[in-house]
Amino acid sequence: MKKMVGVMCMVSLLSCCVHQGRTPERSTEIDSAVVSVTVLQEKGGRVSWLHDQGLIAFDKMGDDGYTDVYVMRLDGSGVECLTCGKPVPQLHNGNPSWHPSGEYIVFQAQDPDLKGLPPGAVGTYVASPGVGINNNLWVMTADGSKFWQLTEVKDRHGVLHPHFSPDGTRLLWSEIISPHMDRIGHWVIKLADFTVENGEARITNVQTLQPMALQLYEMHGFSPDGTKILFSGIEQGGYYYDLEIYLMDLTTGLMVQLTDNDEWDEHAHFTLDGQFIIWVSSEGIPQVKGSSLENTVGNPPRLEYWIMNVDGSNKRRLSGFNDPDAPECVDVDGGIGLGDFDIGPDGKTIVAKMRRGRGQELTVLLEFDFET
């Protein structure tokens, strides 16, 4: 295994220091798999990687306190805002996801006509692209020249994490149907057909799915063959540190719970060969586990990258940003949090949202080296 080639880049930029029962075969006693970390954007957020064109769509916080959708090259150059001053609501715009053709980007937009958000930091937090309250789905052309609104939600409802199927014919997202701002609300899975006809983009045949009657569903996308979906879920009465990873077969309806550890397990993605799943977890990291929105905002989760086989076996930790014994440890108040990410064609390169401390958000390019 390579030994931290390029770690000085990370040091200079980040300032170093079916229900399967309990999660099996989980090991943290491994050499670090992190080779390098390169910061592509300060204040960068959620990402989507168009592999064949080497383009990254991402959201970024502006000086006005709202996010917008941008696009850039893989090396961080050619940054262009696609939603700034455009015919789309000019509050939060974020959580972009490429259509596989590269012709369209779906994203969330906070609707200024929707009301009922709580005051202060909690209201700001729940309307952001990471939670999606009072957000609707929009789609735009890749150059930001045309926009279409796809959904119309009610006050204090919202959408989260849209993803196109590999063939581009379906759209998947989460939708909140009974919000409770002091907890997590009640969510469902939405699955629809996506078409562009006569110059108009739209969704039809919208399905509502609630497998296992969970309280929260957060969609992470399709399998490479489009037959399965990955998502995080929380059982009734749970909270964010009860997030677990689930795999659902869209043909048979069979669901498999891939993690079961009473930790924050989120952002699961298939490698492009379909052999592995990479996700983030709070497993093994000492921290304050918030039990309310206010407490979670003040104590954001510290997370690491993990990898497992598609059946949930052979779980291994890939990073140690919060581990004092790991070479990539970052000693900062609030630790390191890991958000939305997208995996490269080689399965060992990731473009990701990273939180440094309690407020600094970055878009980073990570390289790993691990045995498969």
C-alpha positions, -999 to 999 in steps of 0.1 A, spaced: 0 0 0 13 35 -8 23 55 22 6 89 21 21 102 -11 10 138 -13 -1 142 23 18 175 26 -8 189 2 -35 180 27 -14 193 56 -9 227 41 -45 231 30 -64 216 60 -39 222 89 -30 187 100 -27 170 132 -320 -80 44 -315 -72 81 -282 -86 89 -281 -81 127 -252 -62 142 -227 -50 117 -203 -78 110 -166 -79 101 -161 -42 108 -124 -33 113 -107 0 121 -73 -16 126 -60 -9 91 -33 13 75 -46 46 62 -59 44 26 -57 82 21 -30 91 -5 -38 128 -10 -64 155 -4 -66 186 -27 -89 215 -20 -107 225 -52 -130 251 -38 -133 271 -6 -169 273 7 -178 244 -17 -205 220 -10 -225 191 -25 -211 176 -57 -218 156 -89 -191 143 -113 -197 140 -150 -169 116 -157 -166 116 -195 -162 154 -196 -143 158 -164 -168 184 -150 -179 188 -114 -213 204 -106 -213 217 -70 -230 242 -48 -212 270 -30 -222 295 -3 -221 331 -15 -215 363 4 -253 367 6 -256 336 28 -273 315 1 -259 287 -21 -258 286 -58 -250 259 -83 -216 261 -101 -196 240 -125 -159 235 -128 -132 213 -143 -117 185 -123 -86 205 -115 -107 233 -100 -104 257 -129 -131 272 -152 -156 279 -123 -189 292 -136 -221 300 -116 -252 285 -134 -279 299 -111 -267 334 -102 -291 360 -114 -310 334 -135 -348 328 -138 -349 305 -108 -356 315 -71 -326 334 -58 -324 319 -23 -307 285 -18 -299 266 -50 -280 234 -45 -275 196 -44 -269 194 -81 -268 161 -100 -258 155 -136 -281 138 -162 -259 110 -177 -261 127 -211 -244 158 -197 -272 179 -211 -291 187 -179 -285 192 -141 -312 186 -116 -310 206 -83 -330 219 -53 -342 255 -51 -357 272 -20 -391 286 -29 -396 322 -16 -434 317 -16 -433 289 9 -436 298 46 -435 283 81 -397 280 88 -386 285 124 -366 316 131 -328 318 135 -301 292 128 -325 263 127 -347 279 100 -316 287 79 -303 251 84 -335 233 74 -340 254 42 -304 247 31 -298 221 3 -286 196 30 -321 193 45 -344 207 18 -374 221 36 -394 246 14 -372 233 -15 -385 222 -49 -368 203 -77 -357 222 -107 -337 211 -138 -316 232 -161 -296 228 -192 -259 223 -186 -250 258 -195 -277 273 -173 -296 289 -201 -330 272 -195 -348 262 -163 -379 241 -155 -396 235 -122 -404 199 -116 -422 197 -82 -446 219 -62 -445 211 -25 -465 227 4 -453 250 31 -427 232 54 -425 203 30 -395 198 7 -372 176 -14 -337 162 -10 -309 146 -30 -322 140 -65 -305 114 -87 -309 104 -123 -309 67 -132 -279 55 -153 -299 56 -185 -314 91 -176 -350 80 -179 -359 81 -142 -355 105 -113 -351 96 -77 -354 118 -46 -366 121 -10 -396 142 -1 -408 153 34 -445 148 39 -451 157 76 -424 181 89 -416 185 126 -388 210 129 -377 198 164 -369 164 150 -365 149 115 -400 149 101 -415 121 81 -401 113 46 -408 91 16 -390 80 -15 -402 95 -48 -394 78 -82 -406 93 -115 -401 91 -152 -380 120 -166 -385 132 -202 -377 162 -224 -403 167 -251 -409 197 -274 -382 216 -255 -398 210 -221 -384 189 -192 -409 172 -169 -415 143 -146 -445 119 -149 -457 86 -133 -445 97 -99 -444 68 -74 -443 71 -36 -424 44 -18 -421 37 19 -403 4 24 -402 -9 59 -422 22 70 -391 41 80 -394 77 93 -366 91 71 -353 81 37 -323 100 22 -315 89 -14 -280 83 -25 -286 70 -60 -289 39 -83 -267 9 -88 -247 10 -120 -272 -13 -137 -302 8 -125 -320 -20 -108 -313 -11 -72 -312 21 -50 -290 30 -21 -303 52 7 -299 61 44 -329 55 66 -341 61 102 -366 39 119 -397 55 135 -387 76 166 -351 77 157 -327 105 151 -296 112 129 -273 90 148 -297 61 140 -290 65 102 -284 32 86 -275 22 50 -301 2 30 -302 -14 -4 -335 -19 -22 -342 -39 -54 -366 -19 -75 -379 -51 -93 -386 -74 -63 -389 -48 -36 -364 -67 -15 -346 -45 11 -313 -53 28 -300 -33 58 -263 -30 52 -253 -13 85 -266 -17 121 -244 2 145 -264 31 161 -241 56 144 -244 83 117 -241 62 84 -248 83 53 -239 91 17 -235 56 3 -224 52 -33 -215 22 -55 -182 21 -72 -188 21 -110 -180 -16 -113 -208 -24 -88 -185 -44 -65 -182 -21 -36 -200 6 -16 -183 36 -1 -201 56 26 -193 78 56 -198 69 93 -193 82 128 -183 47 139 -156 48 166 -153 86 168 -158 101 203 -182 131 200 -214 148 212 -243 131 196 -270 157 191 -305 148 200 -322 179 186 -318 202 155 -302 230 177 -278 205 193 -269 190 159 -263 224 143 -240 233 172 -222 199 172 -220 187 136 -210 150 132 -174 139 128 -173 113 101 -148 90 82 -149 71 49 -157 34 49 -159 7 22 -178 -26 22 -189 -53 -2 -223 -49 -18 -238 -75 6 -226 -55 36 -196 -77 44 -159 -68 49 -164 -33 62 -131 -13 64 -123 22 74 -106 42 47 -97 75 64 -87 88 98 -92 126 97 -105 125 133 -82 97 145 -51 111 164 -32 80 154 -38 85 116 -13 104 95 -41 125 80 -56 135 113 -68 172 114 -66 186 149 -93 213 148 -122 223 171 -153 205 158 -133 179 139 -138 169 103 -172 161 87 -177 145 54 -208 152 32 -220 145 -2 -195 129 -26 -191 112 -60 -168 84 -69 -145 85 -100 -142 58 -127 -113 41 -110 -132 36 -77 -104 51 -57 -108 88 -64 -136 109 -48 -148 145 -52 -165 155 -19 -178 181 4 -157 183 35 -163 203 67 -133 216 86 -141 225 122 -175 241 129 -180 263 98 -155 259 70 -169 239 40 -146 227 12 -149 209 -21 -120 184 -22 -105 158 -44 -93 127 -25 -72 98 -37 -72 65 -19 -52 33 -23 -67 1 -9 -67 -35 -17 -98 -49 -33 
